[in-house]
């Protein structure tokens, strides 16, 4: 009900402004409306004065438009009454006689002073400040967004806090952009008031002479006072609104009590008050100025300075005591261990020697690289990488870093700051001097070299990388190898929601009627486990919907999906217009593997004899060594029904072995078998 009342109130306010332009109103109603207008201007002024944050008045630009049109409509109504009846009501008459001093010349001077103050001083300054503030706010947005991402990556803020800060930045940008335009309303209002005043004066004098038979002096005096009164009653609220606009756009403190901060900044330094007091007493004593006035005021400042100095000392003692009490209270109260239970999906911890690489102020770009890693993985594998937390750890060696997955360390590395890592791609014969090491991502032999050796190493053919690139590459490879376990049900739900926006029929058919969220998660994890992108989610879901009616075995469903994605798989492993060397699987071995498969309620598993397994693994090792000697990737081609079981059989022995079925190879791919796995 209260919302409806406010809607009606705002609607009536705007409607009244429009009606006043069209329908003549009696002088008593004009008095009421002018009093309301003055009240609203005062309310705006003091709301702005005591607002702790500019966004507390986020609708201020709209409010400026409403009050401006309402004020101009009252100006038009008073003009109509002045010209038609010569009686615009008590408020206009009082402002003309009392505020204007009952004299047209004095009233005119006061009115012109108001116009000059508002139009040239306040409006001009407010307009410029609003324009500059809007420009700087928009220019600062990218930097603020990066700062939020950096705080989020380092764990300084939560996802919810980051979202709130981003929304606040957007609101500030929108607000100051609107204020830049809204100041034009106030400026135009002042100009319109001046023009209407001239119209009143000329028109009223003409009406008095022509219709009422007044002499020129009597007419210009009578209508001049009414015109001045009308101008003053309009310009004073306009001046207060202009002042409100100036205060709002020039507030320096984002979240502070304006008046308290202002007084504290002005009178908060005792030394300043001592100097001012002494100067005033000196001026009163050695010049013809009033001694009692200046000496008394100077003494007041000296006493105030002493009082403030004393209060500052007391506040310092109170702050120290309060800080000690807070520390003691913090020790006494029971520890909140709930916050310690949260485990970050991915963490990068580093020693203090690596801090400059992560510190933007020192030229470090590690945070930017982390953002690019998440973008790269999203494009490559079609899944969103969780937030990567960056933390310094004084327990590590200065140049050491560790990578954790779900709170557990999975790998580590060490760099030399101000050095570069040079790696021989295999064809460079000339060696360079340096500190021997191993590249952490692929454990390849490398050498640490100095900046001075970099150019020579590159000219010889070495691959040279800087420390941030080493860490970023290592982190990327770790994420790739663990991305399957990082895919949560919530991540899957987000993917489902995104697909549902464009394909609601497919999603409604599949989830949860045919497959639950956990089943889909398992299929997607199986694909990511072998480096298959899930970006083509539409094809994956179409395939699952086609086959989920006949089987709910996620491993079997994964094989169907892989076959549907054969174009992507072929593009990943088999270069176009090139014959790819592979290893095939002996049909007898395939038969033995299928014979050893046992189906249970929890899934299928192999019961292959250990001796037979050993022979197969030895054969695999022999055959893939042939491929590696040719500089080729280790790829084994199998029958579709055998592929997933052979992959499970070999994954503990050969982590990077690629196993592809014939149904996953595109028809235009040319393959060449260089060997066969036998038993």
VOMILUM-100116 format. One record per residue (C-alpha): x, y, z. Coordinates in steps of 0.05 Angstrom, whole numbers, always signed. Layout:
ATOM      px      py      pz
ATOM       X       Y       Z
...
END
This chain:
ATOM      px      py      pz
ATOM      +0      +0      +0
ATOM     +57     +48     +16
ATOM     +88     +36     -51
ATOM     +23     +54     -86
ATOM     +18    +118     -45
ATOM     +88    +139     -65
ATOM     +73    +124    -138
ATOM     +10    +167    -134
ATOM     +49    +223     -99
ATOM    +104    +226    -151
ATOM     +53    +222    -207
ATOM     +12    +279    -179
ATOM     +75    +321    -171
ATOM     +93    +314    -245
ATOM     +20    +321    -267
ATOM     +12    +385    -227
ATOM     +73    +415    -262
ATOM     +42    +401    -330
ATOM     -27    +427    -309
ATOM      +2    +492    -282
ATOM     +29    +507    -352
ATOM     -42    +501    -382
ATOM     -94    +518    -328
ATOM     -94    +585    -291
ATOM     -91    +575    -215
ATOM    -115    +621    -159
ATOM     -65    +661    -119
ATOM     -79    +622     -55
ATOM     -61    +556     -89
ATOM      +1    +588    -118
ATOM     +22    +608     -48
ATOM     +14    +535     -25
ATOM     +54    +509     -84
ATOM    +110    +560     -75
ATOM    +115    +541      -1
ATOM    +119    +467     -21
ATOM    +173    +484     -72
ATOM    +215    +520     -20
ATOM    +206    +461     +28
ATOM    +228    +410     -24
ATOM    +290    +452     -40
ATOM    +309    +454     +34
ATOM    +297    +379     +41
ATOM    +343    +366     -19
ATOM    +397    +412      +8
ATOM    +401    +380     +76
ATOM    +395    +309     +49
ATOM    +455    +323      +4
ATOM    +492    +356     +62
ATOM    +485    +296    +108
ATOM    +488    +239     +57
ATOM    +546    +193     +75
ATOM    +554    +167      +4
ATOM    +536    +197     -64
ATOM    +499    +133     -83
ATOM    +451    +146     -25
ATOM    +421    +197     -74
ATOM    +427    +155    -137
ATOM    +362    +185    -165
ATOM    +387    +257    -156
ATOM    +393    +271    -232
ATOM    +320    +250    -240
ATOM    +301    +291    -179
ATOM    +334    +352    -211
ATOM    +292    +344    -273
ATOM    +227    +338    -233
ATOM    +241    +398    -188
ATOM    +264    +441    -246
ATOM    +201    +430    -287
ATOM    +157    +440    -225
ATOM    +192    +506    -208
ATOM    +187    +532    -280
ATOM    +112    +514    -282
ATOM    +102    +556    -218
ATOM    +141    +612    -251
ATOM     +94    +609    -311
ATOM     +32    +610    -265
ATOM     +57    +670    -225
ATOM     +73    +706    -290
ATOM      +2    +694    -314
ATOM     -26    +722    -249
ATOM     +20    +783    -250
ATOM      +0    +800    -321
ATOM     -74    +785    -314
ATOM     -93    +808    -244
ATOM     -33    +843    -215
ATOM     -42    +798    -152
ATOM      +5    +737    -153
ATOM      -9    +722     -79
ATOM     +22    +732     -11
ATOM     +88    +695     -22
ATOM    +109    +733     -86
ATOM     +87    +800     -57
ATOM    +124    +788      +9
ATOM    +188    +769     -27
ATOM    +183    +832     -69
ATOM    +171    +879     -11
ATOM    +208    +846     +47
ATOM    +267    +809     +14
ATOM    +274    +865     -37
ATOM    +271    +919     +18
ATOM    +208    +950     -12
ATOM    +251    +985     -63
ATOM    +255    +965    -135
ATOM    +328    +984    -143
ATOM    +349    +945     -81
ATOM    +306    +886    -102
ATOM    +336    +887    -172
ATOM    +407    +888    -144
ATOM    +392    +830     -97
ATOM    +361    +791    -154
ATOM    +419    +804    -201
ATOM    +467    +783    -146
ATOM    +430    +717    -138
ATOM    +432    +706    -213
ATOM    +507    +720    -217
ATOM    +522    +675    -157
ATOM    +481    +618    -185
ATOM    +494    +624    -259
ATOM    +568    +643    -260
ATOM    +595    +615    -194
ATOM    +556    +553    -172
ATOM    +527    +527    -238
ATOM    +592    +539    -277
ATOM    +634    +503    -225
ATOM    +585    +446    -214
ATOM    +579    +434    -288
ATOM    +655    +430    -296
ATOM    +665    +385    -235
ATOM    +609    +338    -258
ATOM    +640    +334    -327
ATOM    +710    +319    -301
ATOM    +684    +270    -248
ATOM    +644    +232    -300
ATOM    +704    +227    -346
ATOM    +752    +204    -292
ATOM    +701    +154    -264
ATOM    +692    +122    -333
ATOM    +768    +122    -345
ATOM    +780     +90    -278
ATOM    +731     +33    -288
ATOM    +779     -17    -321
ATOM    +831      -6    -266
ATOM    +779     -16    -212
ATOM    +754     -80    -245
ATOM    +826    -106    -248
ATOM    +836     -89    -175
ATOM    +773    -129    -157
ATOM    +798    -188    -198
ATOM    +866    -183    -164
ATOM    +835    -182     -94
ATOM    +790    -240    -113
ATOM    +849    -281    -139
ATOM    +890    -268     -76
ATOM    +832    -287     -31
ATOM    +826    -217      +0
ATOM    +752    -215     -17
ATOM    +697    -267     -30
ATOM    +658    -276     -95
ATOM    +598    -242     -62
ATOM    +640    -182     -42
ATOM    +670    -178    -111
ATOM    +601    -178    -143
ATOM    +578    -123     -95
ATOM    +639     -80    -112
ATOM    +629     -90    -187
ATOM    +556     -68    -180
ATOM    +577      -7    -140
ATOM    +627     +13    -195
ATOM    +573      +7    -248
ATOM    +524     +48    -207
ATOM    +577    +102    -195
ATOM    +593    +105    -269
ATOM    +519    +111    -286
ATOM    +507    +163    -232
ATOM    +564    +210    -250
ATOM    +548    +203    -324
ATOM    +476    +224    -309
ATOM    +500    +281    -264
ATOM    +542    +308    -321
ATOM    +478    +318    -361
ATOM    +434    +337    -302
ATOM    +475    +399    -286
ATOM    +451    +426    -353
ATOM    +380    +427    -324
ATOM    +401    +473    -267
ATOM    +440    +519    -314
ATOM    +380    +523    -361
ATOM    +334    +536    -302
ATOM    +374    +598    -282
ATOM    +374    +624    -353
ATOM    +299    +612    -360
ATOM    +286    +649    -294
ATOM    +323    +710    -319
ATOM    +284    +711    -385
ATOM    +217    +703    -349
ATOM    +234    +760    -302
ATOM    +247    +807    -360
ATOM    +182    +785    -392
ATOM    +145    +800    -327
ATOM    +176    +868    -321
ATOM    +163    +891    -393
ATOM     +94    +857    -398
ATOM     +70    +880    -330
ATOM     +91    +953    -343
ATOM     +55    +951    -410
ATOM      -8    +921    -378
ATOM      -8    +973    -323
ATOM      -2   +1032    -372
ATOM     -49   +1006    -425
ATOM    -103    +969    -385
ATOM    -103   +1004    -318
ATOM     -83   +1074    -339
ATOM     -23   +1078    -293
ATOM     +33   +1127    -304
ATOM     +99   +1097    -327
ATOM    +134   +1107    -260
ATOM     +76   +1078    -220
ATOM     +69   +1019    -267
ATOM    +143   +1001    -268
ATOM    +148   +1008    -193
ATOM     +86    +966    -179
ATOM    +100    +911    -229
ATOM    +174    +917    -218
ATOM    +167    +897    -144
ATOM    +120    +839    -163
ATOM    +169    +817    -216
ATOM    +228    +820    -168
ATOM    +186    +781    -117
ATOM    +169    +729    -169
ATOM    +242    +724    -190
ATOM    +266    +718    -118
ATOM    +215    +665     -98
ATOM    +237    +625    -159
ATOM    +312    +636    -156
ATOM    +322    +623     -82
ATOM    +297    +550     -86
ATOM    +336    +544    -151
ATOM    +398    +570    -116
ATOM    +389    +518     -61
ATOM    +382    +463    -113
ATOM    +444    +488    -149
ATOM    +481    +488     -83
ATOM    +458    +417     -70
ATOM    +485    +396    -138
ATOM    +552    +429    -125
ATOM    +558    +396     -56
ATOM    +541    +327     -84
ATOM    +591    +328    -142
ATOM    +647    +358    -100
ATOM    +642    +311     -40
ATOM    +712    +282     -32
ATOM    +695    +229     +20
ATOM    +658    +168      -3
ATOM    +632    +144     +63
ATOM    +636    +197    +117
ATOM    +596    +248    +156
ATOM    +605    +309    +112
ATOM    +595    +363    +165
ATOM    +638    +326    +216
ATOM    +695    +316    +168
ATOM    +690    +387    +142
ATOM    +695    +418    +212
ATOM    +750    +370    +233
ATOM    +792    +386    +171
ATOM    +781    +461    +180
ATOM    +791    +467    +255
ATOM    +827    +402    +272
ATOM    +900    +427    +272
ATOM    +917    +467    +336
ATOM    +979    +498    +304
ATOM    +936    +532    +251
ATOM    +889    +561    +304
ATOM    +949    +587    +345
ATOM    +977    +623    +283
ATOM    +909    +653    +263
ATOM    +894    +676    +334
ATOM    +962    +710    +339
ATOM    +954    +745    +272
ATOM    +885    +772    +291
ATOM    +911    +800    +358
ATOM    +970    +831    +321
ATOM    +923    +865    +270
ATOM    +878    +892    +326
ATOM    +938    +920    +364
ATOM    +980    +953    +310
ATOM    +926    +976    +260
ATOM    +865   +1021    +266
ATOM    +820    +960    +264
ATOM    +773    +949    +324
ATOM    +819    +924    +379
ATOM    +765    +890    +421
ATOM    +735    +853    +361
ATOM    +800    +827    +332
ATOM    +834    +814    +399
ATOM    +772    +778    +425
ATOM    +766    +735    +363
ATOM    +841    +719    +365
ATOM    +837    +699    +438
ATOM    +778    +654    +420
ATOM    +820    +618    +368
ATOM    +879    +610    +417
ATOM    +833    +579    +470
ATOM    +800    +534    +417
ATOM    +869    +511    +394
ATOM    +890    +493    +464
ATOM    +825    +456    +476
ATOM    +832    +416    +411
ATOM    +905    +399    +427
ATOM    +883    +372    +494
ATOM    +826    +332    +464
ATOM    +872    +302    +412
ATOM    +918    +277    +467
ATOM    +858    +247    +503
ATOM    +832    +214    +439
ATOM    +901    +183    +427
ATOM    +902    +153    +497
ATOM    +830    +128    +488
ATOM    +847     +96    +421
ATOM    +907     +60    +451
ATOM    +865     +35    +509
ATOM    +809     +14    +462
ATOM    +857     -22    +416
ATOM    +887     -60    +475
ATOM    +817     -79    +499
ATOM    +798    -102    +429
ATOM    +860    -145    +424
ATOM    +846    -175    +492
ATOM    +774    -188    +473
ATOM    +796    -220    +408
ATOM    +840    -268    +448
ATOM    +786    -283    +499
ATOM    +729    -298    +451
ATOM    +723    -368    +421
ATOM    +756    -377    +354
ATOM    +710    -378    +294
ATOM    +735    -440    +257
ATOM    +680    -441    +204
ATOM    +721    -397    +159
ATOM    +779    -446    +164
ATOM    +737    -502    +134
ATOM    +734    -473     +64
ATOM    +782    -504     +14
ATOM    +802    -465     -48
ATOM    +799    -507    -113
ATOM    +865    -479    -139
ATOM    +920    -443    -100
ATOM    +987    -414    -122
ATOM   +1032    -400     -63
ATOM   +1100    -368     -72
ATOM   +1160    -343     -32
ATOM   +1174    -270     -19
ATOM   +1224    -267     -77
ATOM   +1167    -278    -127
ATOM   +1122    -224     -98
ATOM   +1146    -171    -148
ATOM   +1120    -215    -205
ATOM   +1050    -212    -174
ATOM   +1052    -139    -151
ATOM   +1022     -93    -204
ATOM   +1055     -33    -171
ATOM   +1123     -64    -184
ATOM   +1107     -80    -257
ATOM   +1087    -152    -244
ATOM   +1037    -183    -292
ATOM   +1025    -251    -260
ATOM    +954    -232    -241
ATOM    +938    -214    -313
ATOM    +968    -280    -336
ATOM    +923    -318    -287
ATOM    +862    -284    -317
ATOM    +886    -303    -387
ATOM    +896    -376    -364
ATOM    +823    -380    -344
ATOM    +803    -350    -411
ATOM    +849    -398    -449
ATOM    +822    -460    -414
ATOM    +750    -437    -425
ATOM    +763    -431    -500
ATOM    +803    -495    -504
ATOM    +763    -543    -461
ATOM    +696    -508    -455
ATOM    +694    -505    -379
ATOM    +703    -449    -329
ATOM    +764    -454    -285
ATOM    +750    -437    -212
ATOM    +781    -375    -181
ATOM    +856    -383    -173
ATOM    +880    -358    -106
ATOM    +949    -325    -104
ATOM    +982    -321     -36
ATOM   +1052    -307     -11
ATOM   +1081    -358     +38
ATOM   +1140    -338     +81
ATOM   +1153    -412     +98
ATOM   +1174    -425     +26
ATOM   +1243    -410      -3
ATOM   +1246    -340     -32
ATOM   +1243    -364    -105
ATOM   +1199    -425     -93
ATOM   +1126    -434    -111
ATOM   +1076    -490    -100
ATOM   +1010    -506    -133
ATOM    +953    -536     -93
ATOM    +890    -570    -117
ATOM    +834    -571     -64
ATOM    +884    -553     -10
ATOM    +934    -608     -26
ATOM   +1001    -593     -59
ATOM   +1007    -628    -126
ATOM   +1071    -597    -153
ATOM   +1124    -544    -141
ATOM   +1176    -504    -178
ATOM   +1232    -455    -168
ATOM   +1254    -396    -209
ATOM   +1312    -347    -210
ATOM   +1289    -275    -208
ATOM   +1319    -231    -262
ATOM   +1340    -293    -301
ATOM   +1312    -328    -362
ATOM   +1303    -402    -376
ATOM   +1334    -426    -441
ATOM   +1313    -494    -470
ATOM   +1345    -531    -528
ATOM   +1290    -553    -576
ATOM   +1335    -610    -598
ATOM   +1371    -583    -659
ATOM   +1417    -531    -627
ATOM   +1489    -557    -624
ATOM   +1525    -497    -592
ATOM   +1518    -495    -517
ATOM   +1514    -433    -474
ATOM   +1537    -426    -402
ATOM   +1487    -420    -346
ATOM   +1457    -455    -286
ATOM   +1430    -524    -304
ATOM   +1357    -537    -284
ATOM   +1294    -570    -307
ATOM   +1232    -538    -337
ATOM   +1178    -551    -284
ATOM   +1118    -564    -330
ATOM   +1147    -620    -373
ATOM   +1212    -634    -335
ATOM   +1255    -618    -395
ATOM   +1329    -600    -385
ATOM   +1341    -525    -386
ATOM   +1391    -471    -367
ATOM   +1383    -407    -327
ATOM   +1415    -349    -364
ATOM   +1422    -275    -351
ATOM   +1390    -217    -388
ATOM   +1456    -205    -425
ATOM   +1456    -276    -453
ATOM   +1384    -275    -476
ATOM   +1395    -245    -545
ATOM   +1451    -294    -562
ATOM   +1411    -354    -538
ATOM   +1352    -335    -581
ATOM   +1398    -324    -642
ATOM   +1426    -395    -632
ATOM   +1355    -424    -632
ATOM   +1342    -435    -558
ATOM   +1272    -425    -532
ATOM   +1278    -370    -480
ATOM   +1222    -355    -429
ATOM   +1217    -307    -371
ATOM   +1197    -327    -299
ATOM   +1124    -305    -303
ATOM   +1115    -347    -366
ATOM   +1146    -407    -332
ATOM   +1098    -403    -273
ATOM   +1038    -389    -318
ATOM   +1055    -449    -363
ATOM   +1064    -494    -303
ATOM    +999    -471    -273
ATOM    +962    -482    -340
ATOM    +988    -553    -347
ATOM    +968    -570    -275
ATOM    +898    -543    -287
ATOM    +892    -582    -351
ATOM    +911    -647    -317
ATOM    +863    -635    -259
ATOM    +806    -600    -294
ATOM    +761    -661    -292
ATOM    +761    -665    -215
ATOM    +751    -590    -211
ATOM    +685    -595    -249
ATOM    +632    -593    -195
ATOM    +557    -605    -199
ATOM    +546    -530    -192
ATOM    +591    -519    -253
ATOM    +550    -570    -292
ATOM    +485    -536    -270
ATOM    +512    -469    -295
ATOM    +529    -502    -362
ATOM    +459    -532    -365
ATOM    +427    -465    -350
ATOM    +467    -432    -406
ATOM    +447    -485    -456
ATOM    +375    -482    -434
ATOM    +370    -409    -456
ATOM    +379    -429    -529
ATOM    +355    -502    -527
ATOM    +302    -509    -472
ATOM    +268    -570    -505
ATOM    +332    -611    -506
ATOM    +350    -595    -434
ATOM    +279    -609    -409
ATOM    +280    -677    -445
ATOM    +347    -698    -416
ATOM    +350    -668    -345
ATOM    +327    -698    -300
ATOM    +280    -745    -337
ATOM    +335    -788    -370
ATOM    +398    -769    -333
ATOM    +412    -735    -267
ATOM    +461    -679    -258
ATOM    +512    -727    -228
ATOM    +509    -773    -289
ATOM    +522    -714    -336
ATOM    +578    -691    -291
ATOM    +611    -759    -297
ATOM    +607    -759    -373
ATOM    +636    -690    -378
ATOM    +692    -709    -328
ATOM    +708    -770    -371
ATOM    +716    -726    -432
ATOM    +758    -674    -395
ATOM    +801    -729    -365
ATOM    +827    -746    -435
ATOM    +832    -673    -457
ATOM    +768    -672    -500
ATOM    +734    -604    -501
ATOM    +662    -601    -476
ATOM    +650    -533    -509
ATOM    +603    -565    -560
ATOM    +553    -579    -505
ATOM    +495    -581    -554
ATOM    +524    -642    -590
ATOM    +541    -676    -524
ATOM    +470    -667    -497
ATOM    +438    -689    -563
ATOM    +479    -753    -561
ATOM    +462    -766    -487
ATOM    +388    -755    -501
ATOM    +392    -805    -559
ATOM    +425    -861    -519
ATOM    +405    -849    -446
ATOM    +340    -888    -458
ATOM    +379    -952    -472
ATOM    +435    -946    -420
ATOM    +453    -904    -360
ATOM    +525    -929    -357
ATOM    +565    -864    -359
ATOM    +626    -898    -388
ATOM    +586    -925    -447
ATOM    +551    -858    -456
ATOM    +619    -825    -457
ATOM    +640    -870    -516
ATOM    +577    -851    -554
ATOM    +592    -777    -542
ATOM    +664    -785    -564
ATOM    +640    -815    -630
ATOM    +594    -756    -640
ATOM    +653    -710    -628
ATOM    +698    -747    -678
ATOM    +709    -684    -720
ATOM    +737    -647    -659
ATOM    +778    -708    -637
ATOM    +807    -717    -707
ATOM    +823    -643    -711
ATOM    +859    -648    -644
ATOM    +902    -709    -657
ATOM    +907    -717    -733
ATOM    +933    -657    -773
ATOM    +898    -643    -839
ATOM    +933    -661    -905
ATOM    +983    -704    -867
ATOM    +991    -778    -855
ATOM    +991    -793    -780
ATOM   +1032    -851    -753
ATOM    +995    -894    -702
ATOM    +998    -961    -667
ATOM    +941   -1011    -673
ATOM    +916   -1065    -626
ATOM    +920   -1139    -642
ATOM    +849   -1168    -650
ATOM    +870   -1225    -604
ATOM    +888   -1175    -550
ATOM    +822   -1140    -560
ATOM    +786   -1206    -552
ATOM    +823   -1223    -488
ATOM    +808   -1155    -459
ATOM    +733   -1161    -475
ATOM    +732   -1232    -446
ATOM    +759   -1205    -380
ATOM    +706   -1150    -372
ATOM    +659   -1162    -313
ATOM    +595   -1123    -307
ATOM    +569   -1103    -238
ATOM    +517   -1055    -212
ATOM    +572   -1004    -198
ATOM    +602   -1010    -268
ATOM    +649   -1053    -308
ATOM    +719   -1074    -289
ATOM    +775   -1118    -318
ATOM    +797   -1185    -290
ATOM    +856   -1194    -337
ATOM    +912   -1240    -313
ATOM    +971   -1199    -285
ATOM   +1022   -1236    -329
ATOM    +980   -1222    -391
ATOM    +974   -1149    -369
ATOM   +1049   -1144    -362
ATOM   +1061   -1172    -432
ATOM   +1011   -1123    -462
ATOM   +1043   -1064    -426
ATOM   +1113   -1085    -449
ATOM   +1087   -1088    -520
ATOM   +1054   -1020    -513
ATOM   +1120    -990    -488
ATOM   +1158   -1020    -546
ATOM   +1110    -995    -598
ATOM   +1101    -924    -572
ATOM   +1177    -917    -567
ATOM   +1177    -925    -642
ATOM   +1130    -866    -649
ATOM   +1170    -824    -600
ATOM   +1234    -839    -638
ATOM   +1200    -810    -700
ATOM   +1180    -748    -660
ATOM   +1106    -768    -662
ATOM   +1053    -769    -608
ATOM   +1037    -836    -577
ATOM    +969    -856    -607
ATOM    +937    -924    -605
ATOM    +877    -941    -649
ATOM    +828    -994    -624
ATOM    +758   -1021    -638
ATOM    +702    -977    -609
ATOM    +680   -1029    -558
ATOM    +750   -1040    -531
ATOM    +774    -967    -527
ATOM    +751    -948    -458
ATOM    +775   -1014    -426
ATOM    +843   -1009    -460
ATOM    +849    -937    -436
ATOM    +833    -958    -364
ATOM    +884   -1014    -370
ATOM    +940    -968    -393
ATOM    +926    -903    -356
ATOM    +965    -922    -294
ATOM   +1026    -941    -337
ATOM   +1025    -889    -392
ATOM    +994    -824    -369
ATOM    +999    -787    -436
ATOM    +979    -845    -481
ATOM    +924    -825    -530
ATOM    +874    -881    -544
ATOM    +825    -869    -601
ATOM    +774    -916    -631
ATOM    +762    -924    -706
ATOM    +694    -891    -699
ATOM    +727    -828    -672
ATOM    +769    -817    -734
ATOM    +741    -773    -789
ATOM    +736    -804    -858
ATOM    +785    -756    -890
ATOM    +841    -773    -840
ATOM    +900    -813    -867
ATOM    +932    -862    -817
ATOM    +995    -904    -822
ATOM   +1006    -962    -774
ATOM   +1078    -969    -751
ATOM   +1066   -1026    -703
ATOM   +1016   -1070    -667
ATOM   +1007   -1083    -593
ATOM   +1008   -1158    -581
ATOM   +1008   -1203    -520
END
